[in-house]
Amino acid sequence: MRQKQISAIELSMFCQELYQLVQAGLPIAEGLGMLLADEKDAGARAWLGPLCEHAEEGLPLAECMRRTGAFPAYMTDMIALAEQTGRLQDVLPALSAHYARQDRMASDIRHAVAVPVALFCVMLAVVFLLITQVLPVFDRVFAQLGVRMSPMAVRLMQVGDVLSGAGLGIAIALCALAVVALAVALIPALRGRFTAFVRFHLGGRGIFGRVAATRFASAMAMATASGLMMDEAAELAGKLGGAKQIDEKTRLCAEKIAEGGSTAQALADSGLFSARDSRLLQLAERTGSLAETLDGIAARLEQDTMRRIDARISAIEPAIVILTALLAGVILLSVMLPLMSIMSTIG
């Protein structure tokens, strides 16, 4: 039975544990059995148990991981290559660092997006309350005084009447959206399809493109540090893209490396990196420091991506606050000004 996909932070910790087992010289089956015996979390035992069973059958580690269905294809392919080349001890800590970086970036993006989304929902709730509840009260007060509200206030109140009349439909639609969002968040298969759809259509542009370039650079740095063949490393790293534009660039990069071309030149020609980073890669290849340079580029791309996201969020948050204040002010002024005129006339 297929298990749910393991989170990036769990993958990072598991790779670190595997590295310690391999470094200690323990057989994989015995080491996994020790991990299972010590594991208390039911979610982790759900995939660790089948993994131990397959390992006890004498299967290679990569094949055991594939059969559980809980591990990403990139990780299992990398471990399969590491087992074939005898570099498992080098690949595991690199995989641990790679998935730790992916988890850190995903967490930063989620936290950055949560605040403006919450502010936007509050803005909609405030405006909805004003035009459906506050304006009708003023309308009744003005009717008792024998006057009408301003044309703008009347139009806004009419919009509020429409929204109130369609309240049941709006509530049903919002509930349906909430159910769909909850299903996507909780069901791994749906979440994976939704993420793949968004990544494929939007993952090659703007900030999404930089995230994909960061992921590719991190994967290439890991493969280079582990001593794997560059054509195989580029092909595997290309699988992390998932976006139409990014996949095309990584495919061309892998083809050029497979044809015997310069790795640094192929990476530079891919268009994933800036001219400055491309020059650094070419220099690093000559000095034998390609792995360190790729890792540095990945770290810098990650920091730059988060700075760009923070800059966008920093602009969105005050914009939402200002827009909310303006809308509320316009609505209140549209009824307060006539009221002040009436009071001055009475006075």
N, C-alpha and C positions, 0 to 999 in steps of 0.2 A: 504494500500500500504506500502511495506517495505521501511523504511528510511535507509539512509546511516549510517554506524557505527560512533558513536561519538568518538572524539579523547580522549586520556587519560587525558589531561589537562582539557578538558571540563567536563569529568566525575568527576574529582577531585573537580572542582569548584561547580558542581551541587550537589554533595554529601554534601559539606560544606553548601550550601544554604538550602538543605533539613534538615540538622541537626539544623540549626538556626530556621527553621519553626517548627520542632518538639519540639525543646526546648522551643519555645514561646507558645506551646500549640495550634497552629492553625490547623484546619482540613487540610488534605493533598490537597483536591480539592480546597479549598480557597487559600491555600498558593501557589499552582501551578498557579492558576489564577493570583495572584499578580506578580509572576515571568514572566508570559506571557505578562502581561500588560506593564511591564517595559522593556521587551526584545526588542532590536532594530535590532539585527542581524537576517537576513533572514534564514540563515542555522540553527540557534538554534530554531527559531520559527517553522521550518518545523517539528521538532520532539516534541517540547514543546506543540504545539497546539493539536495534537492527544493525547498526554499524559494527558492534561487537560480534554479533552472530555471523555476519559475512566475513569478518576478519578471522574468526575461528575456523571457517571453511578453507582457509589458506589463500584467499584471494588477495591480490595487490590492494594497497590502501586506496588508490584512485578508483579502482573498480568497486570497492566496498562503498565508497562515498557516492558513486554514481547510482548504485542500486538503492540507496536510501531515498534518493530523489529530493533530499533536503539541501544539498550543496549546490552553489552556482557552477555552471559549466566551466567558467574561466578557472576557478579554483581546482576543480578536478582535472582539467587539462594540464594545468601547471604542475600539479603533483604527479600526474602520469609521466610528463617529460622529466621531472626530477628523478623519479624512480628509474626511468630508462637510462639516464645519464649518471646516476649515483650521486646526485647533488641535493638530495632531500633535506639534508641538514642546513644547506644554504638557502633553499627556497622557503622553508617554513617561517623563519623569522622575517624574511622579506614580505611574505604574504600577510603575516601578522601586522606589520607596519602599514601595509597597503590598505587593509580593511579598517584599521584604526583611523587612517586618514579619511576614508570614505564615510565612516560613521560620524566623524567630527564635522565634516563639511555638510552632511545631510542634516545633522542636528542644528548647526548654525543657521542653515537656510530655513528650517522649520520655525525656529525661534524668531528669526527676523521677519517672517511673513505673518506670524500669529498676531502681532500687535496692530498693524494696519487693518487686517481683516476684522478684528474685534472693534476697532474704531469705526470702520465703515458700517458695521451692523448697528452700532449705537447711533450713528448719524441717521440711518434709515428709520430706526425706532423713534427717535426724537421728532423727525419730520412727520412721520405717520401719526404720532400722538397729537401733534399740533393741528394738523389739518382735519383730523377725524374727531377730536375731542374738544380742543380749545376753541377753534373757530366757530363751531355751532353754538357754544355758550355766548360768545360775543354777538352772534347773529340774533339770538333771542333777546339779548339786552337791547340791541339797536332797534329791533322790531317793537319792543315796548315803548321806546322813545319816539317811534314813528319815522325812523330813518333807516337807510340801508348802508351796509358796509361798502368799502371801496370796491371797484370792479375787480381788482387783483385778488382781494380777499374772497370775493364771491366765487371767482373761478377756482381758487385753491380749495374752497369749501366744497365746490361741486366735484372736484377731483377726489376729495376726501369721502364724499357721499358714494361715489363710484367704488372706491376702494373698500368702504364699509359694506356696501351691498355685495361686493365680491369677496367678502371676508372669508366665507366658508371655502370658496374655491382657492383663494390664496393660501389658506391654512392647509388645505389638502395638498396643494402643490409644494409648499414648504416642507410638509411632512414627508412627501414622496422624495424630495431632494435630500432630506436628512437621512431617510432610510437608505437611499442609494449611496450617499457619502459614507454612511456607517458600514454598509456592506463592502464597499471598496476598501475601507480602512481595515476591516476585520477579516475578510476572506482573502487569503494570499493569492489565489488564482486571479480574482478580479483586480486586486491591487497591482499584480504584475502586468496584466493586460492594459490597464489604464496607464500605468507608468510607461510601458512600452509605446503606447499610442502617442502620449504627449512627447516622449523623448524622440520618437521617429519624426514627428511633424514639426516640433519646435526646438529639438535638441541641438540643431546646427547653427542657431542664430543667437547673437547677443550674449547674455550671461550664460544661457544654456550651453552655447558653444564653448565658452571658456571652461565651464564645468567639465564638458566632455574632453577638452584638451588636457585639463588637469588630470582626469582619470587615465587618459592614455599615457601621459608623461610618467605618472606614478607607476603604471604597469610596466612600462619600458624600463624604468629605473630599477624596479624589482627584478625583472628578468635579466638585465645586464649584470647586476650585482650578483645574481645567482649563477652566472656563467653559462646561461643557456644560449643556443644559437639565435642570432639576431633575426633571421627570417621567421623562425618559429615564434619567437617572442613578439614580433610585430603582428603576426597573424593572430595570436591569442589576444594581445592587447587591443586589437581592432574589434574584437567581439564585445568589448565593454562600451562601445559607442552607442549603437542602437538608433542613431539619427541618420537620415538619408545622406546629408552632406558630409557628416563626419565619417560615415562608413566608406564613402567613396574615397575620401582622402587617405584613410588608413589602409584601404585596399591597395591603392597605388603605391603607398609607402612600402607595404609588405612585398609587393611585386618587384620593386626596384632593389630591395635588399636581397630577395631571392635570386635575382639575376646577377648578383655579385657586385652590386654597386656599393658605394660608401654609405654606411649606416647614417652618419651625420648628414650627408648630402640628401639622402632620401627623406630623413626627418625634416630637413629644412625645406625641401621641395613640396612637402605635403601640405603646406599652408596652415598647419595647426599652430605654428609658433611664430613669434615676431622675428623681424630681421635681426635684432640684437641677440635673441635666444638662438637663432640659427647660426650666427657667427660663433657663439659660445660652444655650440655642439660640435662644429667643425674643428675648433681649436682643441676641445676636450678629446676628440678622437685621436688627434695627433699626439696628445700628451698622455693618453691612456687613462683619462679620468672621466669617461663618458657616463658611467653609472652615477658618480657623485654629482656631475653636472645635471643629468636628467632629474635626479632627486631634488636638487636645488631649484630647478625650473618648476617642478611640480609643486614644491612648497611655496615658491613665489607666486605661481599662478593661483594657488589656493588662497593666499593672502589677498592678492589683487581682486579675485572674484568676490571675496567677502567684503572688501572695501567698496566695490561697486554696488553690491547688494545693499550694504549699509547706507551708501549715499542715496540710492533710490528710495529706500525706506525713510531716510531722514527728510527727504523731500515730500514723500507721500503723507506722512503723519501730520505735519502742520497744515498741509493742503486740506486734509479731511477736516481738521479742527476748524480752520478758517471757513470752509464751505458750510459746515454745520452752523457756525455762528452767523454767517451771512443769511442762510436760509431762515433760521429762527428769527433773526432780526427783521428780515423783510416781512415775514408772516405777522410778527407782532406789531411792527410799525404800520402795516396795512390796516390794522384795526384800532391801534392806539391813536393815530393821527385824527381820524374822524371823531373818536371819542373826546379827544382834547378840544377839538373844534366845537363840539356840542357843549362841553363844560364851559368854555370861554363865552359862548353865546348866552348860556343860562346865567353866568356870572355877570 
